[in-house]
Amino acid sequence: MEFNLPQLNKLVKINDGTSDEKFGYYPNNRPIAQLLSYGLILLDKPPGTTSHEIVSYVKKILGLEKAGHSGTLDPGTTGLLPIGLDEGTKIVPVLLMGPKEYVALARLHSHVSSEKLVQVLKEFTGPIYQKPPQRSSVKRQTRIRTIYELELEDQFDRLLLLRTLCESGTYIRKLIYDIGEVLEVGASMIELRRTKVCNFVDETDFVRLHDLVDAFQLHKESGNEEKLRRIILPIEMAMTHIPAITIRDTAIDALCHGAQLALPGIVSIPQNLKKGDLVGIYSLKGEIVGLGISVLDFDEFLSKKKGICFQIKRIVMKPNTYPKFWSTSDTNASSTTSNDTSSDESIFT
């Protein structure tokens, strides 16, 4: 399975850094034990199970205490369910920032002309108003969601095969119901499959539960890691759609113990960085350290010499992964936030 980690080599260097081979791991070269702590599985959810049950199965198979998914799928829905492992659970909410794609089988309650059907589908492309259905996990209030693409892939009599690329949080069943109301004939969803989350789209890379069982058992019995490494990806793969910065090795452990990120700790930043951007904070080996919000624009990074430049929103890396280059007074003076957050929503605020 081939994926590219964030392209850190395209960043603008503003400071010198270090990269001691004695500490940390390049994401693609992590030992299996480390990969299970900072891993991502693109699971192909089968029908008849809840997303919570799937996560429980994964934890039991791998012997983990923590795992979490991004974007709940109803029991009858199949398809991509990204699952973060252990510390990787802190990153999976970032996938909610990207688009999702679904393929749905729907039935019209009566016949309509092809011209009218195509016209109505066009009307549902772009920003739409949508109220979540009665059986949903969110508050039932009308909200705006964006439909980026809505295409009729195939039609047989009153059966429609629809492909939808949409904003996270869109209810496809409700979308089909609303389309039926505008057509004045009614419509119901029969089957639904999620085929894309952010940059993860190739269904040949999706993993079934029994493949995970086989790969992990093979590793336990023979030490063969090849199949397991094809299934469990570095958690950094979930971050390729947001800007990245790199920091000095000497700044990493201080962040992991609650310090804020000051400008001397920065090695490189993207040229188009803007104040308020959510960024991934990486070591020089490409390991995710945490998430932060930029408090400066790109030009300010070049003109300033010191000061806090990123508000830390979440720390992913475990403390003591890198050596300590700080004193207790240093972190007490610069720390204004915890090294974790209690709510996934706090990442985006």
Secondary structure, 3 states (H helix, E strand, C coil): CCCCCCCHHHCEECCCCCCCCCCCCCHHHCCHHHHCCEEEEEEEECCCCCHHHHHHHHHHHHCCCCEEECCCCCCCCEEEEEEEEEHHHHCHHHHHHCCEEEEEEEEECCCCCHHHHHHHHHHCCEEEEECCCCCCCCCCCCEEEEEEEEEEEEEECCEEEEEEEECCCCCHHHHHHHHHHHHCCCEEEEEEEEEEECCECCHHHCECHHHHHHHHHHHHHHCCCHHHHHHEEEHHHHHCCCCEEEECHHHHHHHHCCCCEEHHHEEEECCCCCCCCEEEEECCCCCEEEEEEECCCHHHHHHCCCCEEEEEEEECCCCCCCCCCCCHHHHHHHCCCCCCCCCHHHHHC
